[in-house]
């Protein structure tokens, strides 16, 4: 069996606030837009499709 896990989508500060589906996803795979909450380790996962998102090194999601 091969490993078919998809790598996390890396986001930069300009991509925040982050949401899924992201602009690079095809229209046919759309689901309702959900804004992502990042954990302390910089990882977020979409509750609809399971896409993983990761902040690039040095980027902080910051809470206002």
N, C-alpha and C positions, 0 to 999 in steps of 0.2 A: 504494500500500500504506500502511496505517496502522501506527503504532508501537503495539504491544500489550504493551510491557514493563510489568510491575507494579512500582509503587514499593516501596522497601524498607519493611518493617515497623519503625517507630520504637519503641524500648524505653527505658523509664525505669529507674532504680535498683530500683524496687519489682518490676520484671519479671524480675530476675536471681535465680538463674541461669536463663538463657534456654534454652528447648528448642523443638523442632519435632516434631510439629505443635503449634501454639500453641492456646490455648483458643478462639480465634475461628474456627478452621478447622472446616468441616463434617465430621461423622463419616465420611461416605463417602470423603473424601479422605485418610483416615488412613494413616499408615505407622508403623513402629516409632519410639518416642520416642528422639530423639537430642539430647544437650545440645550447645549451640553454643560453639565457640571463636572469640572475636573477635580479628581482626587488630589491629595497632597503630593503624590508622585507624578502628577502631570498627565494622567491617563483618564480618558472618558470613554464610555461605551454607549452607543445608541440603544435605547430600550426597544426600538421597533425592529431594526435590521441587524443589530449586533456589530455594526462597524466600529472598530476601535480607533480612537484619536489620541495622539500624543503631542504634547507641546515640545517644540525644539528646545535644545539646551539654552538656558538663560532666559526663557520666556516664562512669565508668570501670568496666570489667569486673573489674579487679583480680584478681590470682592469689594464692591463699592457700597 
